[in-house]
């Protein structure tokens, strides 16, 4: 394997997964109904490397959690207002919906990959998804003038299924099974990456058919989403770097890696006769995964730049 492929292996996997979602959307649609199960497995392997006490300690850090909630639910939706003069009203509604959603479960995986604080990312995933039953309708009403009905019961069940069940299973396994978990975690990283491929492929394939007719606009949506998310990541890091480099990475990822699956479900249910609302949701899914490629390199350099030069 060449040095280039080794260095950018994960980035190449992400790009390939997105391309597969468009080229083989019928194949990706096969496991679309099982995306929740794939996310459960992904979360299970991520959780195997976390001590439950780390999660409790992160949850108790109220200044950090409150700052994260502000960046997820206020900063990014405010940035989405920039889109209003440049896109049609229905596309703008899709942009707001995409950017006001909570943190994705997969943000914990990306935090682990970027060497952030996984426990903090997990706390943000749980907290933002719980609060999103209120924040999504409120944001859509304030920013887009659109009233949404959110299925609270389904969202809570989905949250329990994807996060709480794997959390409990991994805790019980670590508690009662005595094996060398460090070796298991090493193999688990490869499994996590394989699961990520299927999740991205299936998610992109689920909405690819809605963007093929308006390719130029879809490209512009991807550029816009990437720019907004990049700005959000940079601003979030600056706001949270006082909590430490690892936690700043975690909040940055939790802020920019949105629950794209939830936005697609809401978009399809709330706007069945307006498919134009869906391309921004797919563009958001693509942009947030592509953003993590330069973010991975930049977050490596920040500690080096921050170190004082020896006199």
GIKAHU-V371021 format. One record per residue. RES is the residue in one small letter. SS is DSSP state (~ for helix, > for strand, _ for the rest). PSI is psi in whole degrees, -180 to 180 (none if undefined). BURIAL is b if it has 9 or more other C-alpha atoms within 8 Angstrom, else e. Layout:
RES,SS,PSI,BURIAL
RES,SS,PSI,BURIAL
This chain:
x,_,129,e
x,_,160,e
x,~,-37,e
x,~,-47,e
x,~,-41,b
x,~,-42,e
x,~,-39,e
x,_,31,e
x,~,-51,b
x,~,-41,e
x,~,-43,b
x,~,-36,b
x,~,-43,b
x,~,-49,b
x,~,-42,b
x,~,-38,e
x,~,-40,b
x,~,-45,b
x,~,-42,b
x,~,-36,b
x,~,-31,b
x,~,-40,b
x,~,-34,e
x,_,57,b
x,~,-31,b
x,~,-37,e
x,~,-43,e
x,~,-30,b
x,_,-17,b
x,_,-43,e
x,_,11,b
x,~,-42,b
x,~,-14,e
x,~,16,e
x,~,-35,b
x,~,-40,b
x,~,-42,e
x,~,-41,b
x,~,-37,b
x,~,-46,b
x,~,-41,b
x,~,-46,b
x,~,-37,b
x,~,-47,b
x,~,-35,b
x,~,-42,b
x,~,-24,b
x,_,-25,b
x,_,10,b
x,_,132,b
x,_,128,e
x,~,-28,e
x,~,-29,e
x,~,-38,b
x,~,-43,b
x,~,-44,e
x,~,-39,e
x,~,-40,b
x,~,-29,b
x,~,-14,e
x,_,79,e
x,~,-41,e
x,~,-40,e
x,~,-47,b
x,~,-43,b
x,~,-38,e
x,~,-41,b
x,~,-42,b
x,~,-37,b
x,~,-43,b
x,~,-36,b
x,~,-47,b
x,~,-12,b
x,~,-55,b
x,~,-54,b
x,~,-46,b
x,~,-37,b
x,~,-41,e
x,~,-30,b
x,~,-22,b
x,~,-21,b
x,~,-26,e
x,~,-21,b
x,~,-43,b
x,~,-15,e
x,_,-15,e
x,_,161,e
x,_,163,e
x,~,-40,e
x,~,-36,b
x,~,-39,b
x,~,-41,b
x,~,-42,b
x,~,-39,b
x,~,-46,b
x,~,-43,b
x,~,-44,b
x,~,-41,b
x,~,-9,b
x,_,1,b
x,_,160,b
x,_,180,b
x,>,143,b
x,_,152,b
x,_,-35,b
x,_,-10,b
x,~,-29,b
x,~,-39,b
x,~,-46,b
x,~,-35,b
x,~,-42,b
x,~,-42,b
x,~,-37,e
x,_,9,b
x,_,41,e
x,_,-167,b
x,_,102,b
x,~,-37,b
x,~,-41,b
x,~,-42,b
x,~,-39,b
x,~,-42,b
x,~,-42,b
x,~,-38,b
x,~,-47,b
x,~,-49,b
x,~,-46,e
x,~,-37,b
x,~,-37,b
x,~,-43,b
x,~,-18,e
x,~,-20,b
x,~,-22,b
x,~,-43,e
x,~,-36,b
x,~,-54,b
x,~,-40,b
x,~,-44,e
x,~,-43,b
x,~,-36,b
x,~,-44,b
x,~,-43,e
x,~,-31,b
x,~,-4,b
x,_,28,e
x,_,128,e
x,_,130,e
x,_,143,e
x,_,118,e
x,_,132,e
x,_,94,e
x,~,-44,e
x,~,-46,e
x,~,-41,e
x,~,-41,b
x,~,-40,b
x,~,-40,e
x,~,-40,b
x,~,-45,b
x,~,-41,b
x,~,-44,b
x,~,-31,b
x,~,-54,b
x,~,-39,b
x,~,-50,b
x,~,-35,b
x,~,-47,b
x,~,-42,e
x,~,-44,b
x,~,-38,b
x,~,-47,b
x,~,-37,e
x,~,-46,e
x,~,-31,b
x,~,-38,e
x,~,-12,e
x,_,119,e
x,_,95,e
x,_,173,e
x,_,95,e
x,~,-22,b
x,~,-39,e
x,~,-40,e
x,~,-40,e
x,~,-33,b
x,~,-45,e
x,~,-33,e
x,~,-33,b
x,~,-38,b
x,~,-40,e
x,~,-41,b
x,~,-43,b
x,~,-40,b
x,~,-41,e
x,~,-37,b
x,~,-40,b
x,~,-47,b
x,~,-38,b
x,~,-48,b
x,~,-47,b
x,~,-50,b
x,~,-38,b
x,~,-44,b
x,~,-43,b
x,~,-30,b
x,~,-22,b
x,~,6,b
x,~,-35,b
x,~,-19,e
x,~,-8,b
x,_,-7,b
x,_,-23,e
x,_,-19,e
x,_,65,e
x,~,-48,e
x,~,-45,e
x,~,-37,e
x,~,-38,b
x,~,-44,e
x,~,-35,e
x,~,-41,b
x,~,-43,b
x,~,-44,b
x,~,-48,e
x,~,-42,b
x,~,-44,b
x,~,-44,e
x,~,-46,b
x,~,-36,b
x,~,-43,b
x,~,-41,e
x,~,-42,b
x,~,-45,b
x,~,-46,b
x,~,-41,e
x,~,-43,b
x,~,-43,b
x,~,-38,e
x,~,-27,e
x,~,1,b
x,~,-20,b
x,~,-19,e
x,~,-3,e
x,_,152,e
x,~,-47,b
x,~,-42,b
x,~,-33,b
x,~,-39,b
x,~,-45,b
x,~,-47,b
x,~,-36,b
x,~,-43,b
x,~,-43,b
x,~,-30,b
x,~,-38,b
x,~,-23,b
x,_,94,b
x,>,160,b
x,_,82,b
x,~,-34,b
x,~,-41,e
x,~,-42,e
x,~,-37,b
x,~,-42,b
x,~,-47,e
x,~,-43,b
x,~,-45,b
x,~,-36,b
x,~,-40,e
x,~,-25,e
x,_,61,b
x,_,-25,e
x,_,13,e
x,_,76,e
x,~,-14,b
x,~,-17,b
x,~,-16,b
x,~,-36,b
x,~,-40,b
x,~,-31,b
x,~,-39,b
x,~,-40,b
x,~,-38,b
x,~,-43,b
x,~,-44,b
x,~,-48,b
x,~,-41,b
x,~,-31,b
x,~,-39,b
x,~,-34,b
x,~,-34,b
x,~,-13,b
x,~,-56,b
x,~,-30,e
x,~,-37,e
x,~,-42,b
x,~,-41,e
x,~,-40,e
x,~,-19,b
x,~,-36,e
x,~,-28,e
x,~,-48,e
x,~,-34,b
x,~,-43,e
x,~,-35,e
x,~,-20,e
x,_,136,e
x,_,142,e
x,_,128,e
x,_,137,e
x,_,none,e
